Amino acid sequence: MTFGSIAQLGIPGGVELLVVLLIAVLLFGANKIPKLARAAGQSIGEFQKGREELEEELENDGREVESAD
């Protein structure tokens, strides 16, 4: 994938990220940004934990099916 095709996908660059950050500060205030980031990080962690548990469960079920054959 070349740089031109990445730019066409609409992945935000440095300037776009700064604009988004500025809008977030204006909407939520500078004091709430760390709280929002912390909550987002915890949510991502919970999602990853749930995904890992599901993957382990699927692996164990697959092993049980193979051993039953």
C-alpha positions as CSV (number, residue, x, y, z in Angstrom):
1,M,0.0,0.0,0.0
2,T,1.5,3.3,-1.0
3,F,1.2,6.7,0.7
4,G,-1.3,7.8,-1.9
5,S,-3.7,5.0,-1.3
6,I,-3.5,5.5,2.5
7,A,-4.4,9.2,2.1
8,Q,-7.4,8.1,-0.1
9,L,-8.7,5.9,2.7
10,G,-9.4,9.0,4.8
11,I,-7.0,8.2,7.7
12,P,-6.6,11.4,9.6
13,G,-3.2,13.0,9.7
14,G,-1.5,15.4,12.2
15,V,-3.6,18.5,11.4
16,E,-6.8,16.6,11.4
17,L,-6.0,15.0,14.8
18,L,-5.2,18.5,16.2
19,V,-8.6,19.8,15.0
20,V,-10.4,16.8,16.5
21,L,-8.6,17.3,19.8
22,L,-9.4,21.0,19.8
23,I,-13.1,20.3,19.2
24,A,-13.1,17.7,22.0
25,V,-11.6,20.3,24.4
26,L,-14.2,22.8,23.4
27,L,-17.1,20.3,23.8
28,F,-16.0,18.6,27.0
29,G,-13.6,21.0,28.7
30,A,-10.0,20.4,29.5
31,N,-10.8,18.9,32.9
32,K,-12.9,16.1,31.5
33,I,-10.6,14.9,28.7
34,P,-8.4,12.8,31.1
35,K,-11.5,11.2,32.6
36,L,-12.8,10.4,29.2
37,A,-9.5,9.0,28.0
38,R,-9.3,6.8,31.2
39,A,-12.8,5.5,30.7
40,A,-12.1,4.8,27.0
41,G,-8.9,2.9,28.0
42,Q,-10.8,0.8,30.6
43,S,-13.5,0.0,28.0
44,I,-10.9,-1.1,25.5
45,G,-9.3,-3.3,28.2
46,E,-12.6,-4.9,29.1
47,F,-13.3,-5.5,25.4
48,Q,-9.9,-7.2,24.9
49,K,-10.4,-9.3,28.0
50,G,-13.8,-10.5,26.8
51,R,-12.4,-11.2,23.3
52,E,-9.5,-13.3,24.8
53,E,-12.0,-15.2,27.0
54,L,-14.1,-16.0,24.0
55,E,-11.1,-17.1,21.9
56,E,-10.0,-19.4,24.7
57,E,-13.5,-20.8,25.0
58,L,-13.7,-21.4,21.3
59,E,-10.3,-23.1,21.3
60,N,-11.4,-25.4,24.2
61,D,-14.6,-26.3,22.4
62,G,-12.6,-27.1,19.2
63,R,-10.4,-29.4,21.2
64,E,-13.3,-31.2,22.8
65,V,-14.9,-31.8,19.3
66,E,-11.6,-33.1,18.0
67,S,-11.1,-35.5,20.9
68,A,-14.7,-36.7,20.6
69,D,-14.1,-37.8,17.0
